[in-house]
Amino acid sequence: MKSINSAENNEEEKEGYVLFLEYATGSRSEGIRPYLIQRDLSVIYVCFNDDDEYLNQTFRPFHRKYCKVKGRFFNESQEMRVSFIEESPDPYKL
């Protein structure tokens, strides 16, 4: 399984599917960005600290995979600055 790590203190851990979805359709910032879809169907925008926000190279290998992520979560913007990501066993896989 794949993993990437650059951990800091005071980080939260979350799990879900990493999916690239449309972002800011119709604006200058329009594009495809990575999101974490959690078990409760809540959606969190995820970004890796050193990644280009338009290319998101770190998340591409994890697209459509169930993953565990750690990072700083910002509740107001539903955004997570990820420092660690790894593919996890998919609890829904038959």
N, CA, C and O atoms as a GROMACS GRO file, in nm:
protein
  376
    1MET      N    1   0.084  -0.119   0.000
    1MET     CA    2   0.000   0.000   0.000
    1MET      C    3   0.088   0.125   0.000
    1MET      O    4   0.198   0.124   0.056
    2LYS      N    5   0.039   0.230  -0.062
    2LYS     CA    6   0.114   0.354  -0.073
    2LYS      C    7   0.095   0.439   0.052
    2LYS      O    8  -0.010   0.432   0.117
    3SER      N    9   0.196   0.521   0.085
    3SER     CA   10   0.182   0.619   0.192
    3SER      C   11   0.280   0.733   0.172
    3SER      O   12   0.387   0.715   0.113
    4ILE      N   13   0.243   0.851   0.223
    4ILE     CA   14   0.328   0.970   0.220
    4ILE      C   15   0.314   1.038   0.355
    4ILE      O   16   0.203   1.049   0.408
    5ASN      N   17   0.427   1.086   0.414
    5ASN     CA   18   0.424   1.138   0.549
    5ASN      C   19   0.512   1.264   0.562
    5ASN      O   20   0.626   1.265   0.516
    6SER      N   21   0.457   1.369   0.627
    6SER     CA   22   0.533   1.487   0.671
    6SER      C   23   0.461   1.544   0.794
    6SER      O   24   0.423   1.661   0.795
    7ALA      N   25   0.442   1.460   0.897
    7ALA     CA   26   0.356   1.487   1.012
    7ALA      C   27   0.401   1.604   1.100
    7ALA      O   28   0.520   1.635   1.109
    8GLU      N   29   0.303   1.668   1.165
    8GLU     CA   30   0.323   1.775   1.262
    8GLU      C   31   0.244   1.740   1.387
    8GLU      O   32   0.172   1.640   1.390
    9ASN      N   33   0.258   1.823   1.492
    9ASN     CA   34   0.179   1.803   1.614
    9ASN      C   35   0.037   1.854   1.596
    9ASN      O   36   0.009   1.928   1.502
   10ASN      N   37  -0.054   1.813   1.685
   10ASN     CA   38  -0.193   1.860   1.687
   10ASN      C   39  -0.267   1.832   1.557
   10ASN      O   40  -0.337   1.919   1.504
   11GLU      N   41  -0.253   1.712   1.507
   11GLU     CA   42  -0.320   1.677   1.383
   11GLU      C   43  -0.434   1.580   1.409
   11GLU      O   44  -0.432   1.503   1.506
   12GLU      N   45  -0.533   1.585   1.322
   12GLU     CA   46  -0.646   1.493   1.330
   12GLU      C   47  -0.630   1.384   1.227
   12GLU      O   48  -0.558   1.400   1.128
   13GLU      N   49  -0.697   1.273   1.251
   13GLU     CA   50  -0.695   1.162   1.156
   13GLU      C   51  -0.836   1.140   1.104
   13GLU      O   52  -0.932   1.139   1.180
   14LYS      N   53  -0.847   1.121   0.972
   14LYS     CA   54  -0.977   1.097   0.910
   14LYS      C   55  -0.961   0.988   0.805
   14LYS      O   56  -0.850   0.963   0.757
   15GLU      N   57  -1.072   0.923   0.770
   15GLU     CA   58  -1.071   0.819   0.668
   15GLU      C   59  -1.182   0.841   0.568
   15GLU      O   60  -1.286   0.900   0.600
   16GLY      N   61  -1.160   0.795   0.447
   16GLY     CA   62  -1.263   0.804   0.345
   16GLY      C   63  -1.203   0.783   0.207
   16GLY      O   64  -1.086   0.747   0.193
   17TYR      N   65  -1.285   0.806   0.105
   17TYR     CA   66  -1.241   0.791  -0.033
   17TYR      C   67  -1.184   0.923  -0.083
   17TYR      O   68  -1.244   1.029  -0.062
   18VAL      N   69  -1.070   0.918  -0.148
   18VAL     CA   70  -1.014   1.035  -0.214
   18VAL      C   71  -1.070   1.039  -0.356
   18VAL      O   72  -1.052   0.944  -0.433
   19LEU      N   73  -1.136   1.148  -0.388
   19LEU     CA   74  -1.193   1.166  -0.522
   19LEU      C   75  -1.159   1.305  -0.574
   19LEU      O   76  -1.161   1.402  -0.498
   20PHE      N   77  -1.128   1.315  -0.701
   20PHE     CA   78  -1.107   1.445  -0.765
   20PHE      C   79  -1.243   1.490  -0.820
   20PHE      O   80  -1.304   1.422  -0.902
   21LEU      N   81  -1.288   1.607  -0.774
   21LEU     CA   82  -1.418   1.662  -0.813
   21LEU      C   83  -1.402   1.805  -0.863
   21LEU      O   84  -1.298   1.868  -0.842
   22GLU      N   85  -1.505   1.854  -0.929
   22GLU     CA   86  -1.502   1.993  -0.977
   22GLU      C   87  -1.495   2.089  -0.860
   22GLU      O   88  -1.552   2.065  -0.754
   23TYR      N   89  -1.422   2.199  -0.881
   23TYR     CA   90  -1.404   2.301  -0.779
   23TYR      C   91  -1.430   2.438  -0.841
   23TYR      O   92  -1.377   2.469  -0.948
   24ALA      N   93  -1.510   2.518  -0.775
   24ALA     CA   94  -1.535   2.658  -0.813
   24ALA      C   95  -1.572   2.674  -0.960
   24ALA      O   96  -1.516   2.757  -1.031
   25THR      N   97  -1.667   2.593  -1.005
   25THR     CA   98  -1.711   2.597  -1.145
   25THR      C   99  -1.758   2.737  -1.183
   25THR      O  100  -1.837   2.799  -1.111
   26GLY      N  101  -1.708   2.787  -1.296
   26GLY     CA  102  -1.748   2.918  -1.345
   26GLY      C  103  -1.662   3.033  -1.295
   26GLY      O  104  -1.684   3.148  -1.333
   27SER      N  105  -1.564   3.004  -1.210
   27SER     CA  106  -1.477   3.110  -1.160
   27SER      C  107  -1.336   3.095  -1.217
   27SER      O  108  -1.308   2.999  -1.289
   28ARG      N  109  -1.250   3.189  -1.186
   28ARG     CA  110  -1.112   3.180  -1.230
   28ARG      C  111  -1.039   3.062  -1.167
   28ARG      O  112  -0.943   3.009  -1.224
   29SER      N  113  -1.083   3.022  -1.050
   29SER     CA  114  -1.020   2.911  -0.976
   29SER      C  115  -1.074   2.775  -1.018
   29SER      O  116  -1.038   2.673  -0.960
   30GLU      N  117  -1.160   2.774  -1.116
   30GLU     CA  118  -1.224   2.650  -1.160
   30GLU      C  119  -1.120   2.542  -1.190
   30GLU      O  120  -1.014   2.571  -1.246
   31GLY      N  121  -1.150   2.420  -1.150
   31GLY     CA  122  -1.059   2.310  -1.178
   31GLY      C  123  -1.107   2.182  -1.111
   31GLY      O  124  -1.220   2.173  -1.063
   32ILE      N  125  -1.020   2.086  -1.110
   32ILE     CA  126  -1.048   1.958  -1.045
   32ILE      C  127  -0.956   1.951  -0.924
   32ILE      O  128  -0.835   1.968  -0.936
   33ARG      N  129  -1.015   1.927  -0.806
   33ARG     CA  130  -0.939   1.924  -0.681
   33ARG      C  131  -0.970   1.797  -0.603
   33ARG      O  132  -1.076   1.737  -0.621
   34PRO      N  133  -0.878   1.755  -0.515
   34PRO     CA  134  -0.902   1.633  -0.436
   34PRO      C  135  -0.988   1.660  -0.313
   34PRO      O  136  -0.975   1.762  -0.245
   35TYR      N  137  -1.077   1.566  -0.287
   35TYR     CA  138  -1.165   1.571  -0.170
   35TYR      C  139  -1.162   1.437  -0.100
   35TYR      O  140  -1.131   1.334  -0.161
   36LEU      N  141  -1.193   1.439   0.029
   36LEU     CA  142  -1.209   1.317   0.106
   36LEU      C  143  -1.357   1.301   0.136
   36LEU      O  144  -1.417   1.386   0.201
   37ILE      N  145  -1.415   1.192   0.089
   37ILE     CA  146  -1.556   1.162   0.115
   37ILE      C  147  -1.558   1.064   0.231
   37ILE      O  148  -1.514   0.950   0.218
   38GLN      N  149  -1.610   1.108   0.347
   38GLN     CA  150  -1.608   1.026   0.468
   38GLN      C  151  -1.729   0.934   0.475
   38GLN      O  152  -1.822   0.944   0.395
   39ARG      N  153  -1.727   0.842   0.572
   39ARG     CA  154  -1.836   0.745   0.589
   39ARG      C  155  -1.972   0.812   0.606
   39ARG      O  156  -2.073   0.760   0.559
   40ASP      N  157  -1.975   0.927   0.674
   40ASP     CA  158  -2.102   0.997   0.696
   40ASP      C  159  -2.141   1.083   0.575
   40ASP      O  160  -2.235   1.161   0.582
   41LEU      N  161  -2.067   1.067   0.465
   41LEU     CA  162  -2.086   1.138   0.338
   41LEU      C  163  -2.049   1.286   0.344
   41LEU      O  164  -2.078   1.360   0.250
   42SER      N  165  -1.984   1.329   0.452
   42SER     CA  166  -1.933   1.466   0.454
   42SER      C  167  -1.812   1.474   0.361
   42SER      O  168  -1.738   1.378   0.345
   43VAL      N  169  -1.795   1.591   0.301
   43VAL     CA  170  -1.693   1.612   0.200
   43VAL      C  171  -1.594   1.716   0.251
   43VAL      O  172  -1.633   1.824   0.294
   44ILE      N  173  -1.465   1.682   0.247
   44ILE     CA  174  -1.359   1.771   0.293
   44ILE      C  175  -1.262   1.794   0.179
   44ILE      O  176  -1.216   1.699   0.116
   45TYR      N  177  -1.231   1.920   0.152
   45TYR     CA  178  -1.127   1.953   0.055
   45TYR      C  179  -0.994   1.922   0.121
   45TYR      O  180  -0.968   1.966   0.233
   46VAL      N  181  -0.908   1.846   0.054
   46VAL     CA  182  -0.778   1.810   0.109
   46VAL      C  183  -0.666   1.865   0.022
   46VAL      O  184  -0.677   1.866  -0.101
   47CYS      N  185  -0.560   1.911   0.086
   47CYS     CA  186  -0.444   1.959   0.013
   47CYS      C  187  -0.320   1.920   0.091
   47CYS      O  188  -0.320   1.919   0.214
   48PHE      N  189  -0.214   1.888   0.019
   48PHE     CA  190  -0.087   1.850   0.081
   48PHE      C  191   0.000   1.974   0.089
   48PHE      O  192   0.007   2.052  -0.006
   49ASN      N  193   0.065   1.994   0.202
   49ASN     CA  194   0.139   2.117   0.230
   49ASN      C  195   0.227   2.165   0.115
   49ASN      O  196   0.225   2.284   0.082
   50ASP      N  197   0.305   2.077   0.055
   50ASP     CA  198   0.402   2.119  -0.046
   50ASP      C  199   0.354   2.102  -0.189
   50ASP      O  200   0.431   2.119  -0.283
   51ASP      N  201   0.228   2.069  -0.208
   51ASP     CA  202   0.173   2.042  -0.340
   51ASP      C  203   0.124   2.168  -0.410
   51ASP      O  204   0.077   2.261  -0.344
   52ASP      N  205   0.136   2.172  -0.541
   52ASP     CA  206   0.075   2.277  -0.621
   52ASP      C  207  -0.076   2.255  -0.618
   52ASP      O  208  -0.122   2.146  -0.652
   53GLU      N  209  -0.154   2.355  -0.578
   53GLU     CA  210  -0.299   2.336  -0.560
   53GLU      C  211  -0.373   2.311  -0.691
   53GLU      O  212  -0.489   2.269  -0.688
   54TYR      N  213  -0.309   2.334  -0.804
   54TYR     CA  214  -0.375   2.307  -0.932
   54TYR      C  215  -0.337   2.170  -0.988
   54TYR      O  216  -0.413   2.112  -1.065
   55LEU      N  217  -0.221   2.119  -0.950
   55LEU     CA  218  -0.176   1.989  -1.001
   55LEU      C  219  -0.206   1.874  -0.905
   55LEU      O  220  -0.244   1.765  -0.948
   56ASN      N  221  -0.190   1.899  -0.775
   56ASN     CA  222  -0.221   1.799  -0.672
   56ASN      C  223  -0.159   1.663  -0.700
   56ASN      O  224  -0.226   1.560  -0.692
   57GLN      N  225  -0.031   1.663  -0.734
   57GLN     CA  226   0.040   1.539  -0.769
   57GLN      C  227   0.040   1.436  -0.656
   57GLN      O  228   0.036   1.316  -0.683
   58THR      N  229   0.045   1.481  -0.532
   58THR     CA  230   0.051   1.388  -0.419
   58THR      C  231  -0.073   1.300  -0.412
   58THR      O  232  -0.063   1.182  -0.380
   59PHE      N  233  -0.189   1.356  -0.443
   59PHE     CA  234  -0.315   1.281  -0.428
   59PHE      C  235  -0.351   1.195  -0.548
   59PHE      O  236  -0.434   1.104  -0.535
   60ARG      N  237  -0.292   1.219  -0.661
   60ARG     CA  238  -0.331   1.146  -0.783
   60ARG      C  239  -0.323   0.994  -0.770
   60ARG      O  240  -0.414   0.926  -0.817
   61PRO      N  241  -0.218   0.937  -0.708
   61PRO     CA  242  -0.214   0.790  -0.694
   61PRO      C  243  -0.324   0.734  -0.603
   61PRO      O  244  -0.351   0.614  -0.604
   62PHE      N  245  -0.387   0.822  -0.524
   62PHE     CA  246  -0.488   0.778  -0.428
   62PHE      C  247  -0.632   0.800  -0.478
   62PHE      O  248  -0.727   0.768  -0.406
   63HIS      N  249  -0.647   0.853  -0.598
   63HIS     CA  250  -0.781   0.878  -0.655
   63HIS      C  251  -0.862   0.749  -0.657
   63HIS      O  252  -0.815   0.645  -0.705
   64ARG      N  253  -0.986   0.757  -0.604
   64ARG     CA  254  -1.081   0.644  -0.599
   64ARG      C  255  -1.036   0.532  -0.505
   64ARG      O  256  -1.078   0.418  -0.519
   65LYS      N  257  -0.949   0.567  -0.408
   65LYS     CA  258  -0.903   0.469  -0.310
   65LYS      C  259  -0.950   0.512  -0.172
   65LYS      O  260  -0.965   0.630  -0.143
   66TYR      N  261  -0.972   0.412  -0.086
   66TYR     CA  262  -1.007   0.439   0.053
   66TYR      C  263  -0.877   0.466   0.127
   66TYR      O  264  -0.784   0.385   0.122
   67CYS      N  265  -0.868   0.580   0.197
   67CYS     CA  266  -0.742   0.623   0.258
   67CYS      C  267  -0.761   0.674   0.400
   67CYS      O  268  -0.870   0.712   0.441
   68LYS      N  269  -0.650   0.672   0.472
   68LYS     CA  270  -0.641   0.736   0.603
   68LYS      C  271  -0.552   0.857   0.584
   68LYS      O  272  -0.444   0.847   0.526
   69VAL      N  273  -0.597   0.973   0.633
   69VAL     CA  274  -0.518   1.095   0.624
   69VAL      C  275  -0.502   1.157   0.762
   69VAL      O  276  -0.588   1.141   0.848
   70LYS      N  277  -0.391   1.226   0.783
   70LYS     CA  278  -0.369   1.303   0.905
   70LYS      C  279  -0.331   1.443   0.862
   70LYS      O  280  -0.264   1.463   0.761
   71GLY      N  281  -0.374   1.540   0.942
   71GLY     CA  282  -0.340   1.678   0.911
   71GLY      C  283  -0.417   1.776   0.996
   71GLY      O  284  -0.491   1.736   1.086
   72ARG      N  285  -0.401   1.903   0.966
   72ARG     CA  286  -0.473   2.010   1.036
   72ARG      C  287  -0.606   2.032   0.966
   72ARG      O  288  -0.610   2.064   0.847
   73PHE      N  289  -0.714   2.015   1.042
   73PHE     CA  290  -0.849   2.031   0.988
   73PHE      C  291  -0.904   2.167   1.028
   73PHE      O  292  -0.897   2.206   1.144
   74PHE      N  293  -0.958   2.239   0.929
   74PHE     CA  294  -1.019   2.370   0.952
   74PHE      C  295  -1.169   2.354   0.934
   74PHE      O  296  -1.218   2.341   0.821
   75ASN      N  297  -1.242   2.357   1.044
   75ASN     CA  298  -1.385   2.328   1.044
   75ASN      C  299  -1.466   2.428   0.962
   75ASN      O  300  -1.558   2.388   0.890
   76GLU      N  301  -1.435   2.557   0.973
   76GLU     CA  302  -1.514   2.660   0.902
   76GLU      C  303  -1.511   2.641   0.751
   76GLU      O  304  -1.613   2.658   0.685
   77SER      N  305  -1.395   2.607   0.696
   77SER     CA  306  -1.382   2.593   0.552
   77SER      C  307  -1.393   2.448   0.505
   77SER      O  308  -1.389   2.420   0.386
   78GLN      N  309  -1.405   2.354   0.601
   78GLN     CA  310  -1.409   2.211   0.569
   78GLN      C  311  -1.290   2.173   0.481
   78GLN      O  312  -1.304   2.107   0.378
   79GLU      N  313  -1.173   2.217   0.525
   79GLU     CA  314  -1.048   2.195   0.452
   79GLU      C  315  -0.948   2.126   0.545
   79GLU      O  316  -0.946   2.152   0.665
   80MET      N  317  -0.868   2.039   0.489
   80MET     CA  318  -0.766   1.972   0.567
   80MET      C  319  -0.631   1.984   0.497
   80MET      O  320  -0.616   1.946   0.381
   81ARG      N  321  -0.531   2.037   0.570
   81ARG     CA  322  -0.393   2.043   0.523
   81ARG      C  323  -0.328   1.911   0.564
   81ARG      O  324  -0.295   1.891   0.680
   82VAL      N  325  -0.310   1.824   0.470
   82VAL     CA  326  -0.267   1.687   0.495
   82VAL      C  327  -0.115   1.677   0.503
   82VAL      O  328  -0.044   1.733   0.420
   83SER      N  329  -0.067   1.605   0.604
   83SER     CA  330   0.076   1.578   0.618
   83SER      C  331   0.107   1.430   0.600
   83SER      O  332   0.222   1.392   0.581
   84PHE      N  333   0.002   1.346   0.604
   84PHE     CA  334   0.021   1.201   0.592
   84PHE      C  335  -0.099   1.142   0.519
   84PHE      O  336  -0.214   1.176   0.548
   85ILE      N  337  -0.072   1.054   0.425
   85ILE     CA  338  -0.180   0.984   0.357
   85ILE      C  339  -0.132   0.843   0.328
   85ILE      O  340  -0.018   0.821   0.287
   86GLU      N  341  -0.222   0.746   0.349
   86GLU     CA  342  -0.192   0.609   0.312
   86GLU      C  343  -0.321   0.540   0.270
   86GLU      O  344  -0.429   0.568   0.322
   87GLU      N  345  -0.308   0.449   0.177
   87GLU     CA  346  -0.421   0.368   0.135
   87GLU      C  347  -0.455   0.271   0.248
   87GLU      O  348  -0.365   0.212   0.308
   88SER      N  349  -0.583   0.256   0.276
   88SER     CA  350  -0.630   0.167   0.382
   88SER      C  351  -0.721   0.061   0.322
   88SER      O  352  -0.771   0.077   0.211
   89PRO      N  353  -0.742  -0.050   0.396
   89PRO     CA  354  -0.838  -0.149   0.347
   89PRO      C  355  -0.976  -0.087   0.330
   89PRO      O  356  -1.024  -0.018   0.419
   90ASP      N  357  -1.038  -0.112   0.217
   90ASP     CA  358  -1.169  -0.055   0.186
   90ASP      C  359  -1.276  -0.134   0.261
   90ASP      O  360  -1.296  -0.253   0.233
   91PRO      N  361  -1.346  -0.070   0.356
   91PRO     CA  362  -1.447  -0.142   0.434
   91PRO      C  363  -1.572  -0.180   0.353
   91PRO      O  364  -1.655  -0.258   0.398
   92TYR      N  365  -1.585  -0.123   0.233
   92TYR     CA  366  -1.703  -0.149   0.151
   92TYR      C  367  -1.676  -0.244   0.036
   92TYR      O  368  -1.767  -0.279  -0.038
   93LYS      N  369  -1.553  -0.285   0.022
   93LYS     CA  370  -1.516  -0.374  -0.088
   93LYS      C  371  -1.572  -0.514  -0.061
   93LYS      O  372  -1.555  -0.569   0.047
   94LEU      N  373  -1.638  -0.569  -0.160
   94LEU     CA  374  -1.699  -0.702  -0.145
   94LEU      C  375  -1.600  -0.810  -0.180
   94LEU      O  376  -1.634  -0.928  -0.173
   0.00000   0.00000   0.00000
